[in-house]
Amino acid sequence: MRTVETPHAPHPAGHYSQAVVHGGLVFVSGQLPHDVERPGGAPGDAEEQTERALRNVEAILEAAGSGLDRLLSVTVYVADVALWPRVNAAYARVLGAHRPARAVVPVKELHHGYLVEVQAVAAVRE
């Protein structure tokens, strides 16, 4: 088992790793749409936040020897289920034809007032 850390995604603020690789799989911790290139910058609307969170996942997957095309399962936490059509549209744009298994979990609120958080499991490139 090995942990993954990249400066291209938000550094964990708590006692966890960006991801853990084990048994050919990458387990990515929930990623908020924090932009490491623009600290404190406005997070944008639901679509922009979805894309940013997925780009954070992508950076972590790349550091782990994987990529968005290797996603097996994605959990999307959304602060308001009414945002889902916009979240889904951004998700589809980023992932293209790739369609991993997915769960959508409506939540009351997310840390820092964000609208979206993305957690994922992917396969390591062989």
VMD Tcl script that builds the backbone (N, CA, C; Angstrom):
set m [mol new atoms 378]
animate dup $m
set s [atomselect $m all]
$s set {name element resname resid chain x y z} {
  {N N MET 1 A 0.853 -1.170 0.000}
  {CA C MET 1 A 0.000 0.000 0.000}
  {C C MET 1 A 0.899 1.232 0.000}
  {N N ARG 2 A 0.510 2.222 -0.831}
  {CA C ARG 2 A 1.268 3.474 -0.830}
  {C C ARG 2 A 0.314 4.653 -0.909}
  {N N THR 3 A 0.736 5.751 -0.314}
  {CA C THR 3 A -0.069 6.969 -0.363}
  {C C THR 3 A 0.397 7.822 -1.532}
  {N N VAL 4 A -0.499 8.685 -1.985}
  {CA C VAL 4 A -0.222 9.562 -3.118}
  {C C VAL 4 A -0.308 11.004 -2.639}
  {N N GLU 5 A 0.649 11.802 -3.083}
  {CA C GLU 5 A 0.617 13.227 -2.778}
  {C C GLU 5 A 1.138 13.985 -3.988}
  {N N THR 6 A 0.365 14.956 -4.437}
  {CA C THR 6 A 0.781 15.811 -5.541}
  {C C THR 6 A 0.490 17.263 -5.189}
  {N N PRO 7 A 1.367 18.177 -5.593}
  {CA C PRO 7 A 1.101 19.594 -5.359}
  {C C PRO 7 A 0.053 20.158 -6.324}
  {N N HIS 8 A -0.387 19.345 -7.283}
  {CA C HIS 8 A -1.348 19.790 -8.296}
  {C C HIS 8 A -2.801 19.595 -7.878}
  {N N ALA 9 A -3.005 19.195 -6.636}
  {CA C ALA 9 A -4.350 19.047 -6.059}
  {C C ALA 9 A -4.269 19.540 -4.620}
  {N N PRO 10 A -5.416 19.886 -4.031}
  {CA C PRO 10 A -5.397 20.408 -2.661}
  {C C PRO 10 A -4.726 19.456 -1.669}
  {N N HIS 11 A -3.906 20.030 -0.822}
  {CA C HIS 11 A -3.250 19.264 0.238}
  {C C HIS 11 A -4.294 18.918 1.300}
  {N N PRO 12 A -4.301 17.689 1.800}
  {CA C PRO 12 A -5.271 17.322 2.836}
  {C C PRO 12 A -5.177 18.238 4.057}
  {N N ALA 13 A -6.328 18.688 4.502}
  {CA C ALA 13 A -6.377 19.558 5.674}
  {C C ALA 13 A -6.565 18.756 6.958}
  {N N GLY 14 A -6.810 17.474 6.826}
  {CA C GLY 14 A -7.022 16.614 7.980}
  {C C GLY 14 A -6.106 15.406 7.931}
  {N N HIS 15 A -6.436 14.413 8.703}
  {CA C HIS 15 A -5.626 13.207 8.835}
  {C C HIS 15 A -6.029 12.176 7.773}
  {N N TYR 16 A -5.672 12.451 6.527}
  {CA C TYR 16 A -5.956 11.542 5.415}
  {C C TYR 16 A -4.998 11.845 4.269}
  {N N SER 17 A -4.948 10.955 3.291}
  {CA C SER 17 A -4.106 11.124 2.109}
  {C C SER 17 A -4.963 11.562 0.936}
  {N N GLN 18 A -4.335 12.179 -0.056}
  {CA C GLN 18 A -5.067 12.502 -1.276}
  {C C GLN 18 A -5.607 11.218 -1.902}
  {N N ALA 19 A -4.786 10.174 -1.851}
  {CA C ALA 19 A -5.209 8.865 -2.365}
  {C C ALA 19 A -4.328 7.784 -1.774}
  {N N VAL 20 A -4.832 6.561 -1.868}
  {CA C VAL 20 A -4.078 5.378 -1.474}
  {C C VAL 20 A -4.153 4.392 -2.637}
  {N N VAL 21 A -3.004 3.814 -2.977}
  {CA C VAL 21 A -2.938 2.800 -4.033}
  {C C VAL 21 A -2.734 1.452 -3.367}
  {N N HIS 22 A -3.570 0.497 -3.745}
  {CA C HIS 22 A -3.459 -0.850 -3.182}
  {C C HIS 22 A -4.127 -1.840 -4.142}
  {N N GLY 23 A -3.469 -2.956 -4.371}
  {CA C GLY 23 A -4.055 -4.015 -5.178}
  {C C GLY 23 A -4.443 -3.574 -6.585}
  {N N GLY 24 A -3.660 -2.670 -7.176}
  {CA C GLY 24 A -3.945 -2.211 -8.531}
  {C C GLY 24 A -5.049 -1.175 -8.621}
  {N N LEU 25 A -5.520 -0.689 -7.472}
  {CA C LEU 25 A -6.584 0.315 -7.443}
  {C C LEU 25 A -6.103 1.593 -6.766}
  {N N VAL 26 A -6.679 2.710 -7.182}
  {CA C VAL 26 A -6.408 4.012 -6.568}
  {C C VAL 26 A -7.702 4.473 -5.906}
  {N N PHE 27 A -7.643 4.724 -4.616}
  {CA C PHE 27 A -8.779 5.202 -3.843}
  {C C PHE 27 A -8.540 6.689 -3.563}
  {N N VAL 28 A -9.279 7.557 -4.252}
  {CA C VAL 28 A -9.096 8.999 -4.136}
  {C C VAL 28 A -10.048 9.558 -3.086}
  {N N SER 29 A -9.488 10.282 -2.127}
  {CA C SER 29 A -10.307 10.940 -1.113}
  {C C SER 29 A -11.198 11.982 -1.767}
  {N N GLY 30 A -12.276 12.335 -1.084}
  {CA C GLY 30 A -13.186 13.349 -1.592}
  {C C GLY 30 A -12.449 14.636 -1.932}
  {N N GLN 31 A -12.683 15.136 -3.137}
  {CA C GLN 31 A -12.026 16.353 -3.596}
  {C C GLN 31 A -13.034 17.468 -3.782}
  {N N LEU 32 A -12.791 18.555 -3.074}
  {CA C LEU 32 A -13.583 19.767 -3.236}
  {C C LEU 32 A -13.036 20.533 -4.443}
  {N N PRO 33 A -13.776 21.505 -4.936}
  {CA C PRO 33 A -13.321 22.256 -6.110}
  {C C PRO 33 A -12.330 23.371 -5.788}
  {N N HIS 34 A -11.480 23.144 -4.819}
  {CA C HIS 34 A -10.449 24.120 -4.469}
  {C C HIS 34 A -9.407 24.152 -5.587}
  {N N ASP 35 A -9.030 25.336 -6.031}
  {CA C ASP 35 A -8.048 25.507 -7.103}
  {C C ASP 35 A -6.698 25.855 -6.484}
  {N N VAL 36 A -5.727 24.940 -6.581}
  {CA C VAL 36 A -4.416 25.187 -5.976}
  {C C VAL 36 A -3.655 26.297 -6.696}
  {N N GLU 37 A -4.036 26.603 -7.932}
  {CA C GLU 37 A -3.394 27.682 -8.680}
  {C C GLU 37 A -3.939 29.054 -8.286}
  {N N ARG 38 A -5.157 29.089 -7.722}
  {CA C ARG 38 A -5.807 30.353 -7.338}
  {C C ARG 38 A -6.343 30.255 -5.914}
  {N N PRO 39 A -5.481 30.171 -4.921}
  {CA C PRO 39 A -5.964 30.074 -3.541}
  {C C PRO 39 A -6.873 31.250 -3.196}
  {N N GLY 40 A -7.992 30.934 -2.595}
  {CA C GLY 40 A -8.923 31.967 -2.192}
  {C C GLY 40 A -9.772 32.510 -3.316}
  {N N GLY 41 A -9.559 31.991 -4.539}
  {CA C GLY 41 A -10.350 32.452 -5.671}
  {C C GLY 41 A -11.789 31.998 -5.554}
  {N N ALA 42 A -12.682 32.714 -6.208}
  {CA C ALA 42 A -14.101 32.358 -6.176}
  {C C ALA 42 A -14.299 30.990 -6.813}
  {N N PRO 43 A -15.090 30.124 -6.183}
  {CA C PRO 43 A -15.260 28.762 -6.687}
  {C C PRO 43 A -16.121 28.660 -7.947}
  {N N GLY 44 A -16.928 29.654 -8.274}
  {CA C GLY 44 A -17.747 29.584 -9.479}
  {C C GLY 44 A -19.059 28.863 -9.250}
  {N N ASP 45 A -19.766 28.604 -10.350}
  {CA C ASP 45 A -21.068 27.943 -10.264}
  {C C ASP 45 A -20.904 26.427 -10.167}
  {N N ALA 46 A -22.011 25.710 -10.150}
  {CA C ALA 46 A -21.978 24.254 -9.972}
  {C C ALA 46 A -21.187 23.554 -11.072}
  {N N GLU 47 A -21.313 24.031 -12.307}
  {CA C GLU 47 A -20.577 23.403 -13.406}
  {C C GLU 47 A -19.073 23.628 -13.261}
  {N N GLU 48 A -18.678 24.849 -12.940}
  {CA C GLU 48 A -17.258 25.143 -12.760}
  {C C GLU 48 A -16.693 24.361 -11.577}
  {N N GLN 49 A -17.469 24.249 -10.507}
  {CA C GLN 49 A -17.013 23.499 -9.335}
  {C C GLN 49 A -16.878 22.018 -9.650}
  {N N THR 50 A -17.799 21.483 -10.426}
  {CA C THR 50 A -17.719 20.071 -10.806}
  {C C THR 50 A -16.458 19.813 -11.618}
  {N N GLU 51 A -16.217 20.671 -12.605}
  {CA C GLU 51 A -15.018 20.492 -13.425}
  {C C GLU 51 A -13.755 20.622 -12.583}
  {N N ARG 52 A -13.693 21.597 -11.702}
  {CA C ARG 52 A -12.511 21.793 -10.864}
  {C C ARG 52 A -12.281 20.587 -9.957}
  {N N ALA 53 A -13.338 20.076 -9.324}
  {CA C ALA 53 A -13.194 18.901 -8.456}
  {C C ALA 53 A -12.694 17.699 -9.262}
  {N N LEU 54 A -13.230 17.519 -10.474}
  {CA C LEU 54 A -12.776 16.410 -11.324}
  {C C LEU 54 A -11.333 16.610 -11.776}
  {N N ARG 55 A -10.925 17.839 -12.005}
  {CA C ARG 55 A -9.519 18.102 -12.374}
  {C C ARG 55 A -8.593 17.803 -11.191}
  {N N ASN 56 A -9.072 18.047 -9.969}
  {CA C ASN 56 A -8.286 17.664 -8.795}
  {C C ASN 56 A -8.147 16.146 -8.718}
  {N N VAL 57 A -9.249 15.445 -8.973}
  {CA C VAL 57 A -9.201 13.975 -9.015}
  {C C VAL 57 A -8.215 13.534 -10.094}
  {N N GLU 58 A -8.289 14.160 -11.253}
  {CA C GLU 58 A -7.403 13.807 -12.359}
  {C C GLU 58 A -5.936 13.978 -11.984}
  {N N ALA 59 A -5.585 15.082 -11.332}
  {CA C ALA 59 A -4.199 15.321 -10.932}
  {C C ALA 59 A -3.709 14.234 -9.980}
  {N N ILE 60 A -4.565 13.845 -9.068}
  {CA C ILE 60 A -4.199 12.793 -8.114}
  {C C ILE 60 A -4.058 11.450 -8.825}
  {N N LEU 61 A -4.978 11.154 -9.715}
  {CA C LEU 61 A -4.890 9.893 -10.471}
  {C C LEU 61 A -3.606 9.849 -11.298}
  {N N GLU 62 A -3.264 10.937 -11.953}
  {CA C GLU 62 A -2.028 10.979 -12.746}
  {C C GLU 62 A -0.818 10.718 -11.853}
  {N N ALA 63 A -0.793 11.321 -10.666}
  {CA C ALA 63 A 0.319 11.108 -9.733}
  {C C ALA 63 A 0.388 9.659 -9.258}
  {N N ALA 64 A -0.748 8.975 -9.295}
  {CA C ALA 64 A -0.822 7.580 -8.851}
  {C C ALA 64 A -0.569 6.582 -9.982}
  {N N GLY 65 A -0.398 7.091 -11.213}
  {CA C GLY 65 A -0.197 6.187 -12.347}
  {C C GLY 65 A -1.507 5.729 -12.953}
  {N N SER 66 A -2.492 6.587 -12.931}
  {CA C SER 66 A -3.808 6.264 -13.466}
  {C C SER 66 A -4.314 7.475 -14.248}
  {N N GLY 67 A -5.614 7.571 -14.459}
  {CA C GLY 67 A -6.189 8.705 -15.169}
  {C C GLY 67 A -7.704 8.621 -15.151}
  {N N LEU 68 A -8.348 9.668 -15.626}
  {CA C LEU 68 A -9.812 9.678 -15.647}
  {C C LEU 68 A -10.380 8.530 -16.466}
  {N N ASP 69 A -9.660 8.104 -17.492}
  {CA C ASP 69 A -10.126 6.997 -18.333}
  {C C ASP 69 A -10.083 5.651 -17.611}
  {N N ARG 70 A -9.476 5.614 -16.443}
  {CA C ARG 70 A -9.358 4.378 -15.652}
  {C C ARG 70 A -10.315 4.377 -14.459}
  {N N LEU 71 A -11.169 5.412 -14.359}
  {CA C LEU 71 A -12.149 5.461 -13.272}
  {C C LEU 71 A -13.074 4.256 -13.316}
  {N N LEU 72 A -13.284 3.665 -12.154}
  {CA C LEU 72 A -14.203 2.534 -12.020}
  {C C LEU 72 A -15.491 2.957 -11.336}
  {N N SER 73 A -15.360 3.820 -10.323}
  {CA C SER 73 A -16.511 4.238 -9.532}
  {C C SER 73 A -16.294 5.669 -9.047}
  {N N VAL 74 A -17.362 6.467 -9.114}
  {CA C VAL 74 A -17.301 7.862 -8.685}
  {C C VAL 74 A -18.504 8.140 -7.784}
  {N N THR 75 A -18.253 8.830 -6.685}
  {CA C THR 75 A -19.336 9.312 -5.832}
  {C C THR 75 A -19.292 10.823 -5.882}
  {N N VAL 76 A -20.428 11.423 -6.237}
  {CA C VAL 76 A -20.544 12.875 -6.319}
  {C C VAL 76 A -21.483 13.331 -5.211}
  {N N TYR 77 A -20.974 14.169 -4.339}
  {CA C TYR 77 A -21.788 14.776 -3.283}
  {C C TYR 77 A -22.200 16.155 -3.793}
  {N N VAL 78 A -23.480 16.458 -3.752}
  {CA C VAL 78 A -23.976 17.731 -4.258}
  {C C VAL 78 A -24.843 18.391 -3.180}
  {N N ALA 79 A -24.592 19.692 -2.957}
  {CA C ALA 79 A -25.235 20.408 -1.861}
  {C C ALA 79 A -26.716 20.697 -2.102}
  {N N ASP 80 A -27.158 20.564 -3.329}
  {CA C ASP 80 A -28.563 20.786 -3.644}
  {C C ASP 80 A -28.899 19.930 -4.857}
  {N N VAL 81 A -29.805 18.985 -4.700}
  {CA C VAL 81 A -30.129 18.077 -5.793}
  {C C VAL 81 A -30.675 18.831 -7.011}
  {N N ALA 82 A -31.187 20.037 -6.820}
  {CA C ALA 82 A -31.657 20.841 -7.947}
  {C C ALA 82 A -30.508 21.231 -8.882}
  {N N LEU 83 A -29.275 21.179 -8.388}
  {CA C LEU 83 A -28.101 21.492 -9.208}
  {C C LEU 83 A -27.691 20.326 -10.095}
  {N N TRP 84 A -28.306 19.162 -9.886}
  {CA C TRP 84 A -27.836 17.958 -10.546}
  {C C TRP 84 A -27.728 18.062 -12.063}
  {N N PRO 85 A -28.702 18.626 -12.779}
  {CA C PRO 85 A -28.549 18.694 -14.238}
  {C C PRO 85 A -27.273 19.426 -14.669}
  {N N ARG 86 A -26.923 20.499 -13.977}
  {CA C ARG 86 A -25.712 21.241 -14.321}
  {C C ARG 86 A -24.452 20.482 -13.936}
  {N N VAL 87 A -24.507 19.812 -12.787}
  {CA C VAL 87 A -23.376 18.982 -12.353}
  {C C VAL 87 A -23.171 17.846 -13.346}
  {N N ASN 88 A -24.240 17.192 -13.731}
  {CA C ASN 88 A -24.152 16.071 -14.663}
  {C C ASN 88 A -23.621 16.516 -16.025}
  {N N ALA 89 A -24.020 17.701 -16.489}
  {CA C ALA 89 A -23.544 18.209 -17.777}
  {C C ALA 89 A -22.030 18.430 -17.744}
  {N N ALA 90 A -21.528 19.026 -16.678}
  {CA C ALA 90 A -20.085 19.250 -16.552}
  {C C ALA 90 A -19.346 17.919 -16.431}
  {N N TYR 91 A -19.886 17.003 -15.658}
  {CA C TYR 91 A -19.307 15.667 -15.480}
  {C C TYR 91 A -19.173 14.982 -16.840}
  {N N ALA 92 A -20.228 15.032 -17.647}
  {CA C ALA 92 A -20.216 14.399 -18.972}
  {C C ALA 92 A -19.187 15.062 -19.882}
  {N N ARG 93 A -19.055 16.372 -19.828}
  {CA C ARG 93 A -18.062 17.068 -20.650}
  {C C ARG 93 A -16.647 16.620 -20.297}
  {N N VAL 94 A -16.363 16.516 -19.008}
  {CA C VAL 94 A -15.006 16.147 -18.577}
  {C C VAL 94 A -14.706 14.684 -18.898}
  {N N LEU 95 A -15.655 13.781 -18.641}
  {CA C LEU 95 A -15.386 12.351 -18.829}
  {C C LEU 95 A -15.649 11.858 -20.242}
  {N N GLY 96 A -16.349 12.622 -21.057}
  {CA C GLY 96 A -16.588 12.205 -22.442}
  {C C GLY 96 A -17.332 10.887 -22.516}
  {N N ALA 97 A -16.837 9.985 -23.357}
  {CA C ALA 97 A -17.507 8.707 -23.578}
  {C C ALA 97 A -17.338 7.729 -22.415}
  {N N HIS 98 A -16.360 7.982 -21.536}
  {CA C HIS 98 A -16.116 7.066 -20.411}
  {C C HIS 98 A -17.243 7.198 -19.385}
  {N N ARG 99 A -17.820 6.077 -18.982}
  {CA C ARG 99 A -18.952 6.079 -18.055}
  {C C ARG 99 A -18.713 5.106 -16.895}
  {N N PRO 100 A -17.941 5.537 -15.889}
  {CA C PRO 100 A -17.739 4.665 -14.729}
  {C C PRO 100 A -19.029 4.536 -13.918}
  {N N ALA 101 A -19.076 3.552 -13.051}
  {CA C ALA 101 A -20.194 3.453 -12.109}
  {C C ALA 101 A -20.220 4.737 -11.293}
  {N N ARG 102 A -21.429 5.170 -10.881}
  {CA C ARG 102 A -21.509 6.446 -10.183}
  {C C ARG 102 A -22.662 6.449 -9.193}
  {N N ALA 103 A -22.452 7.149 -8.090}
  {CA C ALA 103 A -23.518 7.425 -7.126}
  {C C ALA 103 A -23.559 8.933 -6.917}
  {N N VAL 104 A -24.759 9.454 -6.746}
  {CA C VAL 104 A -24.955 10.867 -6.454}
  {C C VAL 104 A -25.592 10.953 -5.073}
  {N N VAL 105 A -24.974 11.722 -4.196}
  {CA C VAL 105 A -25.447 11.821 -2.827}
  {C C VAL 105 A -25.789 13.276 -2.513}
  {N N PRO 106 A -27.067 13.613 -2.410}
  {CA C PRO 106 A -27.434 14.963 -1.999}
  {C C PRO 106 A -27.098 15.145 -0.517}
  {N N VAL 107 A -26.478 16.273 -0.197}
  {CA C VAL 107 A -26.115 16.570 1.188}
  {C C VAL 107 A -26.627 17.961 1.542}
  {N N LYS 108 A -26.737 18.212 2.828}
  {CA C LYS 108 A -27.233 19.514 3.279}
  {C C LYS 108 A -26.255 20.628 2.922}
  {N N GLU 109 A -24.980 20.394 3.186}
  {CA C GLU 109 A -23.959 21.391 2.867}
  {C C GLU 109 A -22.599 20.713 2.823}
  {N N LEU 110 A -21.659 21.369 2.153}
  {CA C LEU 110 A -20.290 20.890 2.057}
  {C C LEU 110 A -19.354 21.920 2.686}
  {N N HIS 111 A -18.156 21.477 3.026}
  {CA C HIS 111 A -17.154 22.334 3.671}
  {C C HIS 111 A -16.894 23.583 2.832}
  {N N HIS 112 A -16.690 24.701 3.474}
  {CA C HIS 112 A -16.371 25.984 2.850}
  {C C HIS 112 A -17.477 26.503 1.929}
  {N N GLY 113 A -18.683 25.937 2.029}
  {CA C GLY 113 A -19.782 26.398 1.190}
  {C C GLY 113 A -19.734 25.918 -0.245}
  {N N TYR 114 A -18.848 24.961 -0.541}
  {CA C TYR 114 A -18.782 24.424 -1.902}
  {C C TYR 114 A -20.067 23.681 -2.230}
  {N N LEU 115 A -20.326 23.514 -3.511}
  {CA C LEU 115 A -21.540 22.862 -3.984}
  {C C LEU 115 A -21.331 21.399 -4.350}
  {N N VAL 116 A -20.071 20.994 -4.601}
  {CA C VAL 116 A -19.764 19.665 -5.123}
  {C C VAL 116 A -18.501 19.112 -4.460}
  {N N GLU 117 A -18.503 17.803 -4.231}
  {CA C GLU 117 A -17.307 17.072 -3.802}
  {C C GLU 117 A -17.309 15.748 -4.557}
  {N N VAL 118 A -16.126 15.299 -4.981}
  {CA C VAL 118 A -16.026 14.078 -5.794}
  {C C VAL 118 A -15.025 13.125 -5.156}
  {N N GLN 119 A -15.461 11.889 -4.976}
  {CA C GLN 119 A -14.622 10.806 -4.460}
  {C C GLN 119 A -14.582 9.734 -5.545}
  {N N ALA 120 A -13.459 9.017 -5.692}
  {CA C ALA 120 A -13.356 8.084 -6.815}
  {C C ALA 120 A -12.468 6.887 -6.512}
  {N N VAL 121 A -12.694 5.837 -7.308}
  {CA C VAL 121 A -11.840 4.650 -7.324}
  {C C VAL 121 A -11.482 4.401 -8.783}
  {N N ALA 122 A -10.194 4.154 -9.042}
  {CA C ALA 122 A -9.737 3.912 -10.407}
  {C C ALA 122 A -8.730 2.778 -10.416}
  {N N ALA 123 A -8.507 2.241 -11.600}
  {CA C ALA 123 A -7.479 1.215 -11.797}
  {C C ALA 123 A -6.155 1.882 -12.150}
  {N N VAL 124 A -5.077 1.310 -11.671}
  {CA C VAL 124 A -3.735 1.785 -12.026}
  {C C VAL 124 A -3.445 1.323 -13.441}
  {N N ARG 125 A -2.745 2.134 -14.216}
  {CA C ARG 125 A -2.343 1.735 -15.582}
  {C C ARG 125 A -1.402 0.544 -15.500}
  {N N GLU 126 A -1.594 -0.340 -16.420}
  {CA C GLU 126 A -0.742 -1.561 -16.441}
  {C C GLU 126 A 0.422 -1.398 -17.352}
}
mol reanalyze $m
mol bondsrecalc $m
mol representation Tube
mol addrep $m
